[in-house]
Amino acid sequence: DYSTDVLSAIAINFISTTPQNQSFFLYFAPFAPHFPYTPAPTDVNSLAGIAPWRPPSYNEANVSDKPLWVRQLPLLNASGSANGDIVRQMQLESLQAIDRGISGILDVLNQTGRLNNTIIVYMSDNGYMWGEHRILDEKICAYEECYRVPLWIRMPGVAGRNDNSLIENIDLAPTFAELTGTEIPSKVNGMSFAKLLDDPALQWRSEILLEGWGDYSGFTYLRGFSAVRTAQYIYTVYNNGDREFYDLAADSYQLTNSVSNPANSAIISNLTSKLNVLKTA
């Protein structure tokens, strides 16, 4: 059996066998596209020939402005790039079964008359590096590709829109609690964005904390960091004292570390204060 198909079938059966007058919570979390990036048998090589991933930050030629751990990375050679392309293809192929599983879940919700009475949230736990800044097969870093993940919400009665509010995965639990009329525990770090769904003009947080702790398997002390991300900026401090600052409106691919530019000193000072508050909150 293929695990994504098995989990999809379990999810569909759970919905179809739950009495229609009973509320339910379904958490569908397939393993794909994690290592070893195995597609379903019918999807193997289905995306052969897909265009390689080559954003401006791919295999960055000059990383002299980057933190030490990135400066220590060699340029990707032809073999490394080819292997990375294969991994990406297999990951995308493994997502085809997830798409079919989600389609099946939506179908059974519709067939049982629940589709217009169900809140659907789609989110990932982390991003992934496909060669940006010379980084391959990595998910813990202070670059957009690592920490920025998709979030789609379908809520009956709420019109579709794009929203750039800063949402974190720790916000899901308190949001579900509020939507279901459950008391939110006082010690929860996240914030409910339930009211934000109805009112995009609602006052919301202006910054979030990002952290990658060092000294655990596969992630050395040198790479540990804490960062503050706002709608426009990200400021990162590493365990060894290295720092990075990017104006994402002007440098969305994080190519030029502008932490030493005097023109940014006031902004960085403000972000430093915000970061110190977030780390102790």
Disulfide bonds with the S-S distance in Angstrom:
Cys141-Cys146 2.22
